[in-house]
Amino acid sequence: MTVGQQRAWDRHWPELGAEVAGLPDGPLDTATWFDRTAPVVLEIGSGMGETTAQLAAAQPEVNYLAVEVYKPGLAQLLLRAENFGVTNLRLLRGDAVVLLREHLAPGSLDEVRIYFPDPWPKKRHHKRRLVQPETVGLVASRLAPGGVLHLATDWENYAEQMLEVCEAEPLLRNRHADEPGGWAPRPDWRPVTKFENRAHDEGRVIRDLIFERP
């Protein structure tokens, strides 16, 4: 980690962060951790936090959870959140599937966001992709009625897999099924990151998918 990241980690992690592997058994008590009851948004794979910090700042009315395995990324997110004056963000380091399965109660989430997950582009590695039937079924079970699963990717093959997997999940409905291909229009509130600009420059089409639990 950089010096700045380490300082942000030392200042904020004890209060705002937790290790998934170190959580107590049972559901995460978000109301106590955030010191309020509010809609809960979970972002899986917050990366370096460029999008996450902006989204949390733009939605002060929600309790925003970000789960990521990469420690320098979480430290950078703490630094960005500090710069934005964000107070409604909590960070979790570890396996998102373990978090969902063991520490988030059914119906406890209002939205799950998965933006630009690792595409594992080689065919033999596709089984490592996060968006698989079992994971999507687990996410869907944790959404409250009316809850949303929002995905975005710049890899065409992965976008098609996401669409197929989500459409096969009986708990979910494509909010934009009537749009061409079933793709969602790009929400203007999702920040355009350097990563996304690079994908555009390299000629890759960004696809958004928005599914909801009826």
Secondary structure, 3 states (H helix, E strand, C coil): CCHHHHHHHHHHHHHHEEEHHHCCCCCCCHHHHHCCCCCEEEEECCCCCHHHHHHHHHCCCCEEEEEECCHHHHHHHHHHHHHHCCCCEEEEECCHHHHHHHHCCCCCEEEEEEECCCCCCCHHHHHHCCCCHHHHHHHHHHEEEEEEEEEEECCHHHHHHHHHHHHCCCCCEECCCCCHHHCECCCCCCCCCHHHHHHHHCCCCCEEEEEECC
